[in-house]
């Protein structure tokens, strides 16, 4: 959660979001970014430092035929950061793309890419495939959202329940925490431990 919070802080700045948008097109060096953004180079450099510190971008130095080497900045990693806010809870989740597993869909798209034939047919086949994948992703996202709401409702109830136990009996709280420490999510366990520190001192 702490890393997610830092990323939200970093991405909360409009100039940094504009920098990231530019870097999705191609690598840039500082003076180019300064010109595109109409922002001073010193300010751009500070934004780049923050983005680099967050692990979102990286710099690489390239030699040029004349003049000093230039440092180009580019996107370092792909992430997906989701925020879930309900009347009962608030939370964030982050995902990083991984190398795709060799699934039926992976093999299918490889065959479509390698297939030979008229461009019109190939584009039509790829378009149909992408539409099918998009529909499946949307369905999975709906299911995921529903399950996350149920999960966070259950976690909120558990926090409130353990809070009541902590107020009534420190020993009982310790027993429950020890019994379920290997079962419950790590972040929830850490939060329950913070509850103990707050109410069992």
Secondary structure by P-SEA (a helix, b strand, c coil): caaaaaaaaaaccaaaaaaaaaaaaccccaaaaaaaacccaaaaaaaaaaaaaaccbbbbbbbcccccbbbbbcccbbbbbbbbbcccccbbbbbbbccccccaaaaaaaaaaaccccaaaaaaaaaaaaaaaaaaaaaaaaaaaaaaaaaaaaaaaaaaaaaaaaaccaaaaaaaaaaccccccaaaaaaaaaaaaaccc
